[in-house]
Amino acid sequence: MFSRSWTIAHQQRRNVGGKQQTILRKDVQPSLQQRVNWNALCRNNGLQLSNNNRFLSTAASASKGIKPTFAVPQSHNGIKVVWNDNTTSEFHYIWLRDNCPCVSCKHPETKQKLLDTPSIPLDISAQNVEIDPTGGSLDVIWKNDGHKSKYDPLRLREMVGGSSRHVKAKLPDIEVWDTTTITKLLPEIQYSDIMTSEEGRLKWLRMLYKYGVALVRNVPPKENEVLNVGRRISCIKETTYGLLFDVVSKATPDAHLAYTGRELAHHTDMNYKENSPGIQLLHSLKSEATGGRSLFVDGFYVAEWLRKTDPSAFHLLTSVEVPFAIESSNMDYFEEVPIIRLDKDGKVMEIHVNNRTMQTLRLPQQIVLPFYSAYRMLTEKIREPATELQIDLRAGDLVVFNNRRVLHGRTAFDPSSGDRHLQGCYIDMDEFISQLHVSSRPQQKAPQPGVM
């Protein structure tokens, strides 16, 4: 059968501004001729109609929201679904079968697929297709084995043409900022809130995702406490510098510039790695030296400013892969990545800026000057006082930020004027996003550890 539990969308033609437009109406009962045509369409596509084939008003919906009104067979390959907002979606049969959400095809707890995709017949077709009048689900019985699939309408709608990443629980909207904006709404939270309360922890994670930076106050100024705070996000990422690193002034020949009292220009860390760290934490243990203010800039804000101000410059910084490298007695890293990295939809995804580890550019002669001009524009905007957030990190303050979005730096300080000691660590971005998703959904039994 091909049962429609919703009013058929009746097509009308009208003249609007001299042009013919098709109007989809869901309040018109189909005529006898329309029913005959419908029956013929279904028969021609190998579908059987039951005797209880019916047409019901959309008022029969038990809940509000996006729901399918009816489904139309599209040859032998799939169906077209018409939604109650007058939009349509096409679904290939093999795609529908591959995405069956039943417990036989997908594990109910781990959400891992149990169905063997290569075993699905390429010419698979449906025996029965109907719209459930109660919940609006798309229900399919498959011709090859009689398997029954039931597709939630909202989930099905979200999966159409979108990224799997965006059909998860909704994440907070990202809010870009400059000095004025971030100063008014400084995202900060107390140590006790994130360590003793799941509600406080979730607030912290959402704050970090939204603004790319968050300040934690009253963290015990003791060594290794940054690891305890970091583990409230997820597991710590170990690097060449260890599980954590200390930022103190040193006078050794092999020292990183961060270990001196010199000014550090705005930058992102470890662009020379295949995957630069996603989240960085810096915990102030001692802050007695003169100077050394911490600086933060929203790279997404600056990138969008450049996109609007000079699209050509923006294009260059998103398309030219820049070499980054670092070398010392115990490390030798090299990677190439654009200054501004976009996702498949053209949205700014990552920022990679570090003048100290940026290497010799190998560009066509006609690109050299335009690239340097674009890089200069971006850097000058980054260094504008009206763009940055300045913080005097006192002992017990901890700042956490998205290393692929927020650039950080510091003003120079005098090592002889007092002790200055920070400890830091990194967390992979996907670990952070995973925990944000898990913490945002209703309480449920966690999957067994170690199961892939």
C-alpha positions in Angstrom: 0.0 0.0 0.0 1.0 3.6 -0.3 -1.2 5.1 2.4 -1.5 8.9 2.9 -2.7 9.9 6.3 -2.5 13.6 5.5 -4.4 15.8 3.0 -2.9 15.7 -0.4 -1.2 18.9 -1.4 -3.4 20.1 -4.2 -1.6 22.1 -6.9 -3.1 25.3 -8.3 -1.7 27.6 -10.9 -2.1 31.4 -10.6 -0.7 34.4 -12.3 1.5 36.6 -10.1 3.2 39.5 -11.7 2.8 38.0 -15.1 4.4 34.7 -14.1 2.7 31.4 -13.4 3.3 30.0 -9.9 2.4 26.7 -8.4 0.5 26.9 -5.1 0.5 23.9 -2.7 -2.7 23.7 -0.7 -3.2 21.3 2.1 -6.8 22.1 2.8 -8.3 20.8 -0.5 -9.6 17.2 -0.6 -8.5 15.4 -3.8 -11.0 14.8 -6.5 -11.9 11.4 -7.8 -9.8 12.0 -10.9 -6.8 12.9 -8.6 -7.3 9.7 -6.7 -7.3 7.7 -9.9 -4.1 9.4 -11.0 -2.6 8.7 -7.6 -3.5 5.1 -7.8 -2.0 4.8 -11.3 1.2 6.5 -10.1 1.6 4.0 -7.3 0.9 1.0 -9.4 3.4 2.1 -12.0 6.0 2.3 -9.3 5.4 -1.2 -7.9 3.4 -0.1 -4.8 0.2 -1.6 -3.6 -2.7 0.5 -2.2 -4.7 -0.9 0.7 -8.5 -0.6 0.8 -8.2 1.8 3.8 -6.3 4.4 1.8 -7.5 7.7 3.3 -7.1 11.4 3.2 -7.1 13.2 6.6 -6.8 16.9 7.4 -3.5 18.2 8.9 -5.6 19.0 12.0 -5.2 15.3 12.8 -1.7 16.1 13.9 -1.2 15.3 17.5 1.7 17.7 17.9 2.9 20.9 16.2 6.1 21.2 14.1 7.5 20.1 10.9 5.8 16.9 9.6 5.3 15.3 6.2 1.9 15.7 4.6 2.4 12.9 2.0 5.0 10.9 0.1 5.1 10.4 -3.7 7.0 7.6 -5.4 9.8 8.6 -7.7 10.2 5.8 -10.2 11.7 2.7 -8.5 14.6 4.5 -6.8 12.9 6.4 -4.0 10.2 8.8 -2.9 9.5 12.5 -2.6 8.2 13.8 0.7 6.1 16.9 0.9 6.3 18.7 4.2 3.6 20.8 5.9 5.7 24.0 5.2 5.2 23.3 1.5 8.8 22.2 0.9 9.9 18.8 -0.5 12.6 16.3 0.0 13.7 13.4 -2.1 15.0 10.2 -0.5 16.6 7.3 -2.3 15.4 3.9 -1.1 19.0 2.6 -0.5 19.7 5.7 1.6 16.6 5.3 3.6 17.3 1.6 4.3 20.9 2.4 5.3 19.6 5.0 7.8 17.0 2.8 9.4 16.9 3.8 13.1 15.4 0.6 14.6 17.2 -1.3 17.3 18.1 -4.1 14.8 19.9 -1.6 12.6 21.4 0.8 15.1 22.5 0.1 18.7 20.1 2.0 21.0 22.8 3.1 23.4 26.0 3.6 21.4 24.2 4.7 18.3 26.6 2.6 16.2 25.3 1.0 13.1 24.5 -2.7 13.2 23.3 -2.9 9.6 25.9 -4.0 7.1 25.7 -1.3 4.5 27.3 -3.3 1.6 24.7 -6.0 2.0 21.8 -3.7 1.0 20.6 -4.6 -2.5 21.3 -1.7 -4.9 17.8 -2.1 -6.4 16.1 -2.2 -3.1 12.5 -0.9 -3.2 9.6 -0.4 -0.8 6.5 -2.6 -0.6 4.5 -0.3 1.7 5.0 3.4 2.4 2.8 5.5 4.7 2.7 8.6 6.9 1.8 7.8 10.5 -1.3 10.0 11.2 -0.4 10.2 14.9 3.3 11.1 15.0 3.9 12.0 11.4 6.6 9.4 11.0 7.5 8.0 7.6 6.9 4.2 7.8 8.4 1.9 5.2 8.1 -1.9 4.7 10.9 -3.2 2.5 10.1 -5.5 -0.4 13.2 -7.6 -0.3 12.9 -8.9 3.3 9.8 -7.3 4.9 11.9 -5.3 7.3 10.0 -2.4 8.8 11.6 1.1 9.2 10.1 4.0 11.0 11.7 7.5 10.4 11.1 10.3 12.9 10.0 13.4 10.8 12.3 15.9 12.5 15.3 13.7 12.4 14.6 12.9 8.7 14.2 16.6 7.9 17.5 17.5 9.6 19.4 14.9 7.7 18.4 16.2 4.3 21.5 17.7 2.7 23.0 18.6 6.0 26.2 17.7 7.9 25.9 14.8 10.4 27.6 17.2 12.8 24.6 19.5 12.8 21.9 16.9 13.4 23.2 16.5 16.9 21.8 18.3 19.9 21.8 22.0 19.2 25.0 23.8 20.3 25.0 27.4 21.5 25.2 30.1 18.8 28.7 31.4 18.4 29.0 35.1 19.3 31.9 37.0 18.0 33.3 39.9 20.0 35.5 42.9 20.2 36.7 44.8 23.3 33.4 46.6 24.0 31.3 43.5 23.6 33.5 41.1 25.7 34.1 43.6 28.4 30.3 44.0 29.0 29.6 40.3 29.2 33.0 38.9 30.5 32.3 35.1 30.5 33.5 34.1 34.0 32.6 31.4 36.5 33.7 30.3 39.9 35.9 27.3 40.4 33.5 25.8 42.9 30.6 25.9 40.4 32.4 23.9 37.7 34.0 21.4 40.1 30.9 20.5 42.2 27.9 21.1 40.0 27.0 19.5 36.7 24.8 22.5 35.9 27.8 24.8 36.5 30.0 22.6 34.4 27.6 22.7 31.5 27.2 26.5 31.8 31.0 26.7 31.6 31.2 24.5 28.5 28.5 26.4 26.7 30.2 29.7 27.6 33.5 28.5 26.2 31.8 27.3 23.0 29.9 30.5 22.5 32.6 33.1 23.2 35.7 31.0 22.7 37.1 32.1 26.1 36.1 31.8 29.7 37.7 32.9 33.0 37.5 30.7 36.0 38.0 32.5 39.4 39.3 31.3 42.7 41.1 28.2 41.5 43.5 27.0 44.2 46.9 28.3 43.2 48.7 25.0 43.5 50.7 23.0 41.0 48.9 20.5 38.8 45.4 21.9 39.7 45.1 22.9 36.0 44.9 19.2 35.2 41.9 18.8 37.6 40.1 21.7 36.0 40.9 20.4 32.5 39.5 17.0 33.3 36.2 18.6 34.0 36.1 19.2 30.3 37.6 15.9 29.1 40.9 14.0 28.9 44.1 16.0 28.8 46.2 16.0 25.5 49.8 15.1 26.1 52.3 16.9 23.8 56.1 17.2 23.5 55.9 19.6 26.5 54.3 16.9 28.6 50.9 16.5 30.1 51.2 20.1 31.3 53.6 22.9 30.8 55.0 25.6 33.0 55.3 29.2 31.8 58.1 30.8 33.8 61.1 32.9 32.9 64.2 30.8 32.0 67.7 31.7 30.7 68.5 28.5 28.9 69.7 28.6 25.3 67.0 26.1 24.2 64.2 27.9 25.9 60.9 28.8 24.2 60.3 32.5 23.9 57.3 32.1 26.2 59.7 31.3 29.0 61.4 34.7 28.8 60.0 38.1 29.9 59.6 39.3 26.3 56.4 40.5 24.8 54.5 37.8 23.0 52.4 39.0 20.0 48.9 37.6 19.5 49.1 34.0 18.2 47.6 30.5 18.2 49.6 27.6 19.5 51.2 24.7 17.6 50.1 25.5 14.0 53.1 23.4 13.1 51.2 20.2 14.3 49.0 18.1 12.0 46.1 19.0 14.4 46.8 22.0 16.6 45.4 21.7 20.1 41.8 22.7 20.3 41.3 23.9 23.9 44.0 25.5 26.0 44.0 26.2 29.8 46.4 28.6 31.5 46.4 28.8 35.4 48.1 31.6 37.2 50.0 30.3 40.3 52.1 33.4 40.9 51.7 36.9 39.5 54.1 39.3 41.3 56.1 40.6 38.3 55.6 44.0 36.8 53.8 43.8 33.5 52.7 40.6 31.7 49.1 41.4 31.0 47.3 38.6 29.1 45.8 39.5 25.7 43.0 37.7 23.9 41.5 38.4 20.5 38.5 36.8 18.8 40.0 35.5 15.5 36.5 34.8 14.1 35.5 38.4 14.6 38.7 39.7 12.8 38.2 37.2 10.0 34.6 38.3 9.4 35.7 41.9 9.5 38.3 41.1 6.7 35.7 39.2 4.7 33.5 42.3 4.6 36.3 44.9 4.3 38.4 43.2 1.6 36.9 40.0 0.1 40.0 39.5 -2.0 42.3 39.6 1.0 40.0 37.2 2.8 40.1 34.8 -0.1 43.9 34.8 -0.2 44.2 34.0 3.5 41.7 31.2 3.2 43.3 29.6 0.1 47.1 30.0 0.5 48.6 27.2 2.7 51.2 28.8 5.0 54.1 26.7 6.3 54.7 26.6 10.1 57.6 24.9 11.8 59.5 24.6 15.1 62.9 23.0 15.7 64.9 22.4 18.9 67.1 19.8 20.4 64.1 17.5 21.0 61.5 18.5 18.4 61.2 19.1 14.6 57.7 19.8 13.4 56.3 21.2 10.1 52.8 21.7 8.8 51.0 23.8 6.2 47.6 25.3 6.8 45.7 28.5 5.7 45.7 31.5 8.1 41.9 31.3 7.9 40.3 27.9 7.5 36.8 27.5 6.3 34.3 24.7 6.6 32.4 23.2 3.6 29.8 25.9 4.0 32.3 28.8 3.8 32.0 29.6 7.6 35.2 30.4 9.5 36.3 27.3 11.2 39.9 27.9 12.5 42.4 30.7 12.7 46.2 29.9 12.5 48.4 32.9 13.3 51.9 32.7 14.8 54.5 35.0 13.3 57.3 33.3 15.3 56.7 29.8 13.8 55.6 31.0 10.3 58.2 29.9 7.7 59.4 31.0 4.3 56.5 31.4 1.9 56.8 29.8 -1.6 54.3 31.7 -3.7 53.9 32.7 -7.4 55.4 36.1 -7.9 52.0 37.7 -8.7 50.6 36.5 -5.3 53.5 37.6 -3.0 52.6 41.2 -2.5 48.8 40.7 -2.3 49.4 38.0 0.3 51.6 40.1 2.5 49.2 43.0 2.1 46.3 40.7 3.3 48.4 39.3 6.2 49.2 42.9 7.2 45.6 43.9 7.2 44.6 41.0 9.4 47.4 41.5 11.8 46.8 45.3 12.2 43.2 44.6 13.0 44.2 41.9 15.5 46.5 44.4 17.3 44.0 47.2 17.5 43.3 48.0 21.2 39.5 48.0 20.3 39.8 44.4 19.3 41.5 42.7 22.2 40.5 41.7 25.7 43.2 42.4 28.3 43.3 40.6 31.6 45.6 40.8 34.6 45.7 37.2 35.6 46.1 37.1 39.4 47.1 34.0 41.4 44.0 31.7 41.4 42.7 32.9 38.0 42.5 30.3 35.2 41.6 31.2 31.6 40.4 28.6 29.1 40.1 29.3 25.4 39.6 27.9 21.9 43.1 27.8 20.5 41.8 27.6 17.0 39.6 30.7 17.4 41.0 33.0 20.1 44.5 34.4 19.7 46.5 35.0 22.9 49.5 37.0 23.8 51.0 39.1 26.6 52.8 42.3 27.3 56.4 42.2 28.4 57.2 41.8 32.1 60.3 42.3 34.2 61.4 38.9 35.6 63.5 40.7 38.3 60.5 42.5 39.7 58.8 39.3 41.1 57.8 35.8 40.5 55.5 34.9 37.6 54.4 31.3 37.1 51.6 29.8 35.0 50.8 26.2 34.3 48.9 25.1 31.2 47.5 22.1 29.3 45.6 21.2 26.2 42.5 19.3 25.3 41.5 18.1 21.8 38.6 19.9 20.2 36.6 16.8 19.5 36.9 15.8 23.2 35.4 19.1 24.2 32.6 19.0 21.6 31.8 15.4 22.6 31.4 16.3 26.2 29.3 19.4 25.3 26.9 17.1 23.4 26.8 14.5 26.1 26.2 17.1 28.9 23.5 18.8 26.9 21.3 15.8 26.4 18.9 14.3 29.0 20.4 11.9 31.5 20.9 8.4 30.1 22.9 5.3 30.6 26.5 5.8 29.3 27.9 3.4 26.8 30.3 0.7 28.0 33.9 2.1 28.1 36.3 0.6 25.6 33.6 -0.3 23.1 34.3 1.1 19.6 
